Amino acid sequence: MSLLQPTSPSEIPTRTIDPPPLIKLDDSNKWEVHQILDSRVDCHHKGSGLLYLVEWKGFDNTPDAMSWETPKHLANTPDVVQAFHQAYPDKPAP
């Protein structure tokens, strides 16, 4: 049994907050990366298996605030990826 209780991102308990609108880049819809929190190699994933735990901007306190993404999905944010690897050089990298 856990003593922790989930919190509501709103003062109204049943209210849900919509995610921010998509950002239009090169005729495709994208969300903006806030920061990369971690990286790992998943042997069950196609390709190199490298995945990044991404925190998305504007999704605070929602179920979609973080997700594991392939390097291909972060192609438009090389500066964020580079900053992550400079801060954590021992984490899995391409």
ChimeraX commands (.cxc) that place a marker at each C-alpha (Angstrom):
marker #1 position 0.00,0.00,0.00 radius 0.5
marker #1 position 1.25,3.46,-0.87 radius 0.5
marker #1 position 0.76,6.54,1.25 radius 0.5
marker #1 position 1.19,8.77,-1.80 radius 0.5
marker #1 position -1.90,10.26,-3.35 radius 0.5
marker #1 position -2.10,11.51,-6.96 radius 0.5
marker #1 position -2.44,15.24,-7.31 radius 0.5
marker #1 position -4.74,17.08,-9.63 radius 0.5
marker #1 position -3.16,19.64,-11.98 radius 0.5
marker #1 position -6.24,21.79,-11.48 radius 0.5
marker #1 position -8.20,23.14,-8.55 radius 0.5
marker #1 position -11.22,21.41,-10.10 radius 0.5
marker #1 position -10.68,17.65,-9.44 radius 0.5
marker #1 position -12.31,16.27,-12.62 radius 0.5
marker #1 position -11.01,18.95,-14.96 radius 0.5
marker #1 position -8.50,17.92,-17.60 radius 0.5
marker #1 position -6.09,20.36,-19.17 radius 0.5
marker #1 position -5.72,20.15,-22.93 radius 0.5
marker #1 position -2.16,19.80,-24.28 radius 0.5
marker #1 position -0.72,22.81,-26.10 radius 0.5
marker #1 position -1.36,23.12,-29.83 radius 0.5
marker #1 position 1.06,21.49,-32.24 radius 0.5
marker #1 position 3.89,23.55,-33.70 radius 0.5
marker #1 position 3.96,23.57,-37.50 radius 0.5
marker #1 position 7.43,22.74,-38.87 radius 0.5
marker #1 position 8.11,21.80,-42.48 radius 0.5
marker #1 position 4.46,20.92,-43.16 radius 0.5
marker #1 position 4.37,18.40,-40.30 radius 0.5
marker #1 position 3.07,18.60,-36.75 radius 0.5
marker #1 position 5.63,18.54,-33.93 radius 0.5
marker #1 position 5.71,19.20,-30.20 radius 0.5
marker #1 position 8.43,21.26,-28.57 radius 0.5
marker #1 position 11.04,19.48,-26.44 radius 0.5
marker #1 position 11.60,21.02,-23.00 radius 0.5
marker #1 position 14.52,18.77,-22.04 radius 0.5
marker #1 position 15.91,15.24,-22.28 radius 0.5
marker #1 position 15.92,13.48,-18.93 radius 0.5
marker #1 position 17.53,10.11,-19.71 radius 0.5
marker #1 position 18.66,7.71,-22.43 radius 0.5
marker #1 position 18.68,3.94,-22.66 radius 0.5
marker #1 position 19.17,1.12,-25.14 radius 0.5
marker #1 position 16.13,-1.07,-25.69 radius 0.5
marker #1 position 17.10,-4.33,-27.41 radius 0.5
marker #1 position 13.49,-4.89,-28.48 radius 0.5
marker #1 position 13.33,-1.62,-30.41 radius 0.5
marker #1 position 14.17,-1.49,-34.13 radius 0.5
marker #1 position 17.37,0.14,-35.28 radius 0.5
marker #1 position 20.02,1.07,-32.74 radius 0.5
marker #1 position 17.54,0.65,-29.89 radius 0.5
marker #1 position 18.58,4.01,-28.46 radius 0.5
marker #1 position 15.74,5.87,-26.77 radius 0.5
marker #1 position 15.55,9.25,-25.04 radius 0.5
marker #1 position 13.19,10.16,-22.20 radius 0.5
marker #1 position 11.82,13.49,-23.37 radius 0.5
marker #1 position 9.98,16.05,-21.28 radius 0.5
marker #1 position 7.64,18.01,-23.55 radius 0.5
marker #1 position 7.13,21.76,-23.17 radius 0.5
marker #1 position 3.62,22.78,-22.16 radius 0.5
marker #1 position 2.48,19.33,-20.98 radius 0.5
marker #1 position 3.12,19.95,-17.25 radius 0.5
marker #1 position 1.20,17.62,-14.93 radius 0.5
marker #1 position -0.39,15.64,-17.76 radius 0.5
marker #1 position 0.06,11.96,-18.67 radius 0.5
marker #1 position 1.74,13.08,-21.92 radius 0.5
marker #1 position 4.41,15.19,-20.19 radius 0.5
marker #1 position 7.15,12.60,-20.88 radius 0.5
marker #1 position 7.75,9.85,-23.41 radius 0.5
marker #1 position 10.56,7.63,-24.70 radius 0.5
marker #1 position 11.53,8.70,-28.23 radius 0.5
marker #1 position 13.98,7.52,-30.89 radius 0.5
marker #1 position 16.79,9.84,-32.06 radius 0.5
marker #1 position 14.90,10.16,-35.36 radius 0.5
marker #1 position 12.04,11.91,-33.53 radius 0.5
marker #1 position 14.53,14.44,-32.12 radius 0.5
marker #1 position 16.17,15.34,-35.43 radius 0.5
marker #1 position 14.95,18.95,-35.15 radius 0.5
marker #1 position 16.53,19.45,-31.70 radius 0.5
marker #1 position 20.22,18.52,-32.06 radius 0.5
marker #1 position 21.21,21.22,-29.54 radius 0.5
marker #1 position 19.03,19.63,-26.83 radius 0.5
marker #1 position 20.46,16.17,-27.57 radius 0.5
marker #1 position 24.01,17.53,-27.52 radius 0.5
marker #1 position 23.41,19.38,-24.22 radius 0.5
marker #1 position 22.09,16.16,-22.66 radius 0.5
marker #1 position 25.18,14.17,-23.71 radius 0.5
marker #1 position 27.53,16.91,-22.51 radius 0.5
marker #1 position 25.82,16.89,-19.12 radius 0.5
marker #1 position 25.67,13.06,-18.95 radius 0.5
marker #1 position 28.61,11.67,-20.97 radius 0.5
marker #1 position 28.21,8.15,-19.52 radius 0.5
marker #1 position 24.62,7.75,-20.75 radius 0.5
marker #1 position 23.99,5.73,-23.96 radius 0.5
marker #1 position 24.60,7.82,-27.10 radius 0.5
marker #1 position 24.44,7.27,-30.87 radius 0.5
marker link #1:1,2 radius 0.2
marker link #1:2,3 radius 0.2
marker link #1:3,4 radius 0.2
marker link #1:4,5 radius 0.2
marker link #1:5,6 radius 0.2
marker link #1:6,7 radius 0.2
marker link #1:7,8 radius 0.2
marker link #1:8,9 radius 0.2
marker link #1:9,10 radius 0.2
marker link #1:10,11 radius 0.2
marker link #1:11,12 radius 0.2
marker link #1:12,13 radius 0.2
marker link #1:13,14 radius 0.2
marker link #1:14,15 radius 0.2
marker link #1:15,16 radius 0.2
marker link #1:16,17 radius 0.2
marker link #1:17,18 radius 0.2
marker link #1:18,19 radius 0.2
marker link #1:19,20 radius 0.2
marker link #1:20,21 radius 0.2
marker link #1:21,22 radius 0.2
marker link #1:22,23 radius 0.2
marker link #1:23,24 radius 0.2
marker link #1:24,25 radius 0.2
marker link #1:25,26 radius 0.2
marker link #1:26,27 radius 0.2
marker link #1:27,28 radius 0.2
marker link #1:28,29 radius 0.2
marker link #1:29,30 radius 0.2
marker link #1:30,31 radius 0.2
marker link #1:31,32 radius 0.2
marker link #1:32,33 radius 0.2
marker link #1:33,34 radius 0.2
marker link #1:34,35 radius 0.2
marker link #1:35,36 radius 0.2
marker link #1:36,37 radius 0.2
marker link #1:37,38 radius 0.2
marker link #1:38,39 radius 0.2
marker link #1:39,40 radius 0.2
marker link #1:40,41 radius 0.2
marker link #1:41,42 radius 0.2
marker link #1:42,43 radius 0.2
marker link #1:43,44 radius 0.2
marker link #1:44,45 radius 0.2
marker link #1:45,46 radius 0.2
marker link #1:46,47 radius 0.2
marker link #1:47,48 radius 0.2
marker link #1:48,49 radius 0.2
marker link #1:49,50 radius 0.2
marker link #1:50,51 radius 0.2
marker link #1:51,52 radius 0.2
marker link #1:52,53 radius 0.2
marker link #1:53,54 radius 0.2
marker link #1:54,55 radius 0.2
marker link #1:55,56 radius 0.2
marker link #1:56,57 radius 0.2
marker link #1:57,58 radius 0.2
marker link #1:58,59 radius 0.2
marker link #1:59,60 radius 0.2
marker link #1:60,61 radius 0.2
marker link #1:61,62 radius 0.2
marker link #1:62,63 radius 0.2
marker link #1:63,64 radius 0.2
marker link #1:64,65 radius 0.2
marker link #1:65,66 radius 0.2
marker link #1:66,67 radius 0.2
marker link #1:67,68 radius 0.2
marker link #1:68,69 radius 0.2
marker link #1:69,70 radius 0.2
marker link #1:70,71 radius 0.2
marker link #1:71,72 radius 0.2
marker link #1:72,73 radius 0.2
marker link #1:73,74 radius 0.2
marker link #1:74,75 radius 0.2
marker link #1:75,76 radius 0.2
marker link #1:76,77 radius 0.2
marker link #1:77,78 radius 0.2
marker link #1:78,79 radius 0.2
marker link #1:79,80 radius 0.2
marker link #1:80,81 radius 0.2
marker link #1:81,82 radius 0.2
marker link #1:82,83 radius 0.2
marker link #1:83,84 radius 0.2
marker link #1:84,85 radius 0.2
marker link #1:85,86 radius 0.2
marker link #1:86,87 radius 0.2
marker link #1:87,88 radius 0.2
marker link #1:88,89 radius 0.2
marker link #1:89,90 radius 0.2
marker link #1:90,91 radius 0.2
marker link #1:91,92 radius 0.2
marker link #1:92,93 radius 0.2
marker link #1:93,94 radius 0.2
view
